[in-house]
Amino acid sequence: MTAIPQVRTRRTGLRGAVCALVVTGTVLTGCGSDDPDAGTNGVGKLPADQIQTKTKAAAESADTVRLSGTVVTSGRTYKLDMQLKADGGTGSVTAEGATFKLLRIGEKLFLKADAGFWSHEDGEGDDKGSDTAAADKLDGKFVKVPQGDPSYKKFSGFTDKDVLLSSLLTLHGDLATDGHHEQSGIRTIRITGDDGAGGTLDVSLEGKPYPLRLERAGGAGTLTFSGWGKPFELAAPAKDETVDYGKQLPTS
């Protein structure tokens, strides 16, 4: 009569061992808990406005981040792949078929692109020749962008962690939670503005509540965030790779 309890004990122990192996991935119904927030940082249980507040605070406190995806602004679509930190950033931007690299260290901003980026397609006569000569000179070089040039404010914003995150991480309209999801293998809680019309944001349920994926309101782009707090170095380009064009660039 003692065999039956022993079999049950063994089955219970085996079941517990299996749950212990898989619980680090996704919480499974039937493994002792059907709570999707079990083992998480707990933000999934909070109201949406508090989740947004906590994810903004986590993002602001992080030393570094990598963001990639698209941003639509003023009728233009920009494809970004940027690494950002408090004192600068580096990465690539693609707009209107042209890709260029940005590097900012403190207040020094450098832009690197091919000759096609710098050419004036509407140039004629002597002006066209000057444009071609300037484009050839700047082709593949890091060009120091003067702070007084209109391009400085336009492009430096792509390298500014605080500016980008403060403008991106706000959902519009009435906030609500929209269930538990997953982003790159990390469990998330999703919050929405106006049922998604005001944007959606996936927030990590593991570790700090960092934002991991953003769909901007009105179809204005989708971005993913990674590398939170992972250090990287910013190094100034070598002198033979740099062109200082003076007070104003040939194009803006």
TORBABA-541273 format. One line per 4 residues: number of its first residue (from 1); for each residue x, y, z of C-alpha. Coordinates in Angstrom, 2 decimals, always signed. Example, Ala and Ser with C-alpha at 12.3 -4.5 7.8 and 13.67 -1.06 7.14 Angstrom:
2
1> +12.30:-4.50:+7.80 ~ +13.67:-1.06:+7.14
This chain:
252
1> +0.00:+0.00:+0.00 ~ +2.98:+2.32:+0.34 ~ +3.93:+2.12:-3.36 ~ +1.26:+4.54:-4.56
5> +2.35:+7.50:-2.39 ~ +5.95:+6.89:-3.47 ~ +4.98:+7.01:-7.15 ~ +3.09:+10.25:-6.57
9> +6.06:+11.73:-4.76 ~ +8.38:+10.85:-7.61 ~ +6.00:+12.33:-10.17 ~ +5.71:+15.50:-8.14
13> +9.49:+15.76:-7.89 ~ +9.93:+15.19:-11.64 ~ +7.31:+17.79:-12.45 ~ +9.04:+20.29:-10.20
17> +12.39:+19.61:-11.87 ~ +10.93:+20.19:-15.36 ~ +9.33:+23.46:-14.23 ~ +12.63:+24.58:-12.74
21> +14.29:+24.09:-16.13 ~ +11.75:+26.05:-18.15 ~ +10.68:+28.79:-15.76 ~ +13.64:+30.98:-16.74
25> +12.17:+31.29:-20.24 ~ +8.42:+31.69:-20.02 ~ +6.08:+31.16:-17.10 ~ +4.10:+28.02:-17.96
29> +0.52:+27.39:-16.94 ~ +0.38:+24.24:-14.86 ~ +3.89:+24.57:-13.40 ~ +2.63:+25.83:-10.09
33> +1.63:+29.34:-11.24 ~ -0.33:+30.92:-14.07 ~ +0.70:+34.42:-13.02 ~ +2.45:+36.04:-16.04
37> +4.23:+38.43:-13.67 ~ +5.78:+35.70:-11.54 ~ +9.53:+36.16:-11.39 ~ +9.43:+39.56:-13.09
41> +10.31:+43.08:-11.93 ~ +6.64:+43.61:-11.07 ~ +5.84:+46.56:-13.35 ~ +3.32:+44.43:-15.25
45> +0.97:+44.73:-12.31 ~ +1.02:+48.53:-12.34 ~ -1.36:+50.94:-14.10 ~ -0.19:+52.06:-17.54
49> +0.70:+55.61:-16.47 ~ +2.95:+54.30:-13.71 ~ +4.62:+51.89:-16.13 ~ +5.34:+54.78:-18.50
53> +6.81:+56.83:-15.64 ~ +9.04:+53.97:-14.53 ~ +10.29:+53.14:-18.03 ~ +11.15:+56.80:-18.67
57> +13.08:+56.94:-15.40 ~ +14.94:+53.74:-16.25 ~ +15.85:+55.05:-19.70 ~ +17.07:+58.37:-18.35
61> +19.24:+56.68:-15.73 ~ +20.96:+54.35:-18.19 ~ +24.41:+55.47:-19.33 ~ +24.05:+54.06:-22.84
65> +21.53:+52.65:-25.30 ~ +21.35:+51.43:-28.88 ~ +18.29:+52.29:-30.93 ~ +17.42:+51.15:-34.42
69> +14.45:+51.46:-36.71 ~ +12.59:+54.22:-38.47 ~ +11.40:+57.69:-37.53 ~ +9.02:+59.69:-39.73
73> +9.14:+63.45:-39.19 ~ +8.22:+66.43:-41.38 ~ +7.22:+64.05:-44.15 ~ +10.62:+62.35:-44.27
77> +11.51:+58.84:-43.17 ~ +14.82:+58.32:-41.39 ~ +16.28:+54.88:-40.78 ~ +18.45:+54.96:-37.66
81> +21.03:+52.67:-36.13 ~ +22.59:+54.66:-33.30 ~ +24.58:+54.05:-30.13 ~ +24.07:+56.85:-27.63
85> +25.55:+58.00:-24.35 ~ +25.49:+61.16:-22.26 ~ +28.37:+62.91:-24.05 ~ +27.72:+61.84:-27.61
89> +26.82:+59.08:-30.01 ~ +27.68:+57.30:-33.22 ~ +25.88:+55.37:-35.92 ~ +24.24:+55.61:-39.31
93> +21.23:+57.42:-40.72 ~ +19.53:+56.72:-44.02 ~ +17.22:+59.29:-45.58 ~ +15.92:+59.67:-49.14
97> +18.15:+56.86:-50.34 ~ +21.35:+58.32:-48.90 ~ +23.19:+56.82:-45.94 ~ +25.62:+58.79:-43.82
101> +27.47:+58.21:-40.58 ~ +27.31:+60.54:-37.60 ~ +29.78:+60.85:-34.75 ~ +29.45:+63.34:-31.90
105> +31.91:+63.70:-29.05 ~ +30.87:+66.48:-26.72 ~ +30.06:+69.46:-28.93 ~ +32.10:+68.20:-31.88
109> +29.94:+66.69:-34.60 ~ +31.31:+64.79:-37.59 ~ +29.45:+63.56:-40.65 ~ +30.77:+60.98:-43.11
113> +29.14:+60.34:-46.49 ~ +29.95:+59.55:-50.11 ~ +30.29:+62.07:-52.91 ~ +26.65:+61.64:-53.95
117> +25.47:+62.97:-50.61 ~ +27.47:+66.18:-51.01 ~ +26.73:+66.85:-54.70 ~ +24.27:+69.53:-55.80
121> +22.25:+67.82:-58.51 ~ +20.89:+71.12:-59.78 ~ +24.30:+72.74:-60.22 ~ +25.13:+74.24:-63.61
125> +28.25:+75.59:-65.28 ~ +31.03:+76.69:-62.94 ~ +28.85:+76.03:-59.90 ~ +28.39:+72.42:-60.94
129> +32.14:+72.02:-61.27 ~ +32.66:+73.52:-57.83 ~ +30.04:+71.22:-56.34 ~ +31.71:+68.18:-57.89
133> +35.12:+69.24:-56.63 ~ +33.77:+69.79:-53.11 ~ +31.94:+66.45:-53.18 ~ +35.10:+64.65:-54.28
137> +37.05:+66.31:-51.47 ~ +34.50:+65.24:-48.86 ~ +33.84:+61.75:-50.23 ~ +34.42:+59.18:-47.48
141> +35.82:+61.74:-45.05 ~ +34.62:+62.75:-41.60 ~ +33.49:+66.33:-42.09 ~ +33.44:+68.52:-39.01
145> +30.04:+70.19:-38.91 ~ +30.26:+73.85:-37.80 ~ +27.93:+74.68:-34.90 ~ +26.61:+77.69:-36.81
149> +25.59:+75.59:-39.82 ~ +21.88:+74.63:-40.08 ~ +22.94:+71.00:-40.41 ~ +24.44:+70.99:-36.92
153> +21.15:+71.25:-35.06 ~ +19.42:+68.94:-37.53 ~ +21.96:+66.13:-37.32 ~ +23.19:+66.48:-33.74
157> +19.69:+65.60:-32.52 ~ +20.20:+62.08:-33.84 ~ +23.19:+61.70:-31.51 ~ +21.62:+63.18:-28.38
161> +20.33:+60.48:-26.01 ~ +18.26:+62.80:-23.83 ~ +16.69:+64.66:-26.74 ~ +15.75:+61.52:-28.64
165> +14.37:+59.57:-25.70 ~ +12.38:+62.47:-24.24 ~ +10.66:+63.03:-27.58 ~ +10.12:+59.36:-28.40
169> +9.00:+57.70:-25.19 ~ +5.75:+59.58:-24.67 ~ +2.54:+57.88:-25.73 ~ -0.42:+60.08:-26.62
173> -3.98:+59.86:-25.39 ~ -5.48:+57.63:-22.71 ~ -2.98:+55.03:-21.51 ~ -3.80:+51.37:-21.01
177> -2.01:+48.04:-20.71 ~ -2.28:+45.59:-23.61 ~ -1.12:+42.27:-22.26 ~ +2.15:+40.42:-21.88
181> +4.41:+39.98:-24.89 ~ +8.01:+39.17:-25.78 ~ +10.75:+41.15:-27.48 ~ +14.01:+39.45:-28.50
185> +13.44:+36.71:-25.95 ~ +12.65:+39.13:-23.11 ~ +9.22:+39.18:-21.50 ~ +7.45:+42.53:-21.77
189> +4.33:+44.37:-20.73 ~ +2.80:+46.48:-23.50 ~ +1.22:+49.85:-22.90 ~ -0.78:+51.83:-25.45
193> -2.08:+55.32:-26.03 ~ -5.67:+55.57:-27.28 ~ -5.84:+51.82:-28.01 ~ -2.68:+52.02:-30.12
197> -3.56:+55.10:-32.15 ~ -1.35:+57.09:-29.77 ~ +1.51:+54.62:-29.98 ~ +2.52:+51.38:-28.26
201> +5.50:+50.62:-26.04 ~ +6.85:+47.27:-24.88 ~ +8.55:+47.50:-21.47 ~ +10.93:+44.88:-20.10
205> +9.64:+42.69:-17.27 ~ +13.16:+41.43:-16.61 ~ +15.68:+43.54:-14.72 ~ +15.07:+47.26:-15.00
209> +11.89:+48.28:-16.84 ~ +13.67:+49.54:-19.94 ~ +11.68:+50.31:-23.09 ~ +12.38:+47.66:-25.73
213> +10.08:+48.41:-28.65 ~ +8.13:+51.49:-29.68 ~ +5.51:+51.99:-32.36 ~ +5.02:+55.71:-32.72
217> +1.61:+57.32:-33.01 ~ +0.19:+57.88:-36.47 ~ +2.52:+55.42:-38.17 ~ +5.49:+57.69:-37.50
221> +7.97:+54.84:-37.24 ~ +8.99:+51.82:-35.19 ~ +12.09:+51.61:-33.02 ~ +13.76:+48.91:-30.94
225> +16.01:+49.62:-27.97 ~ +18.85:+47.41:-26.74 ~ +22.25:+47.54:-25.09 ~ +20.97:+49.50:-22.11
229> +23.92:+50.35:-19.87 ~ +26.47:+48.53:-22.03 ~ +29.61:+50.70:-22.32 ~ +31.16:+51.67:-25.65
233> +33.93:+54.07:-26.65 ~ +33.70:+57.20:-28.77 ~ +36.93:+57.97:-30.60 ~ +37.65:+61.06:-32.70
237> +38.56:+60.28:-36.32 ~ +42.18:+60.53:-37.38 ~ +43.34:+63.86:-38.82 ~ +43.95:+62.36:-42.26
241> +40.33:+61.15:-42.26 ~ +38.88:+64.54:-41.29 ~ +37.98:+67.64:-43.28 ~ +37.25:+70.96:-41.58
245> +35.17:+72.85:-44.14 ~ +35.08:+76.09:-42.18 ~ +32.04:+77.96:-40.92 ~ +29.46:+76.43:-43.26
249> +29.09:+73.15:-45.13 ~ +28.58:+73.11:-48.92 ~ +25.08:+71.70:-48.34 ~ +22.67:+71.87:-45.41
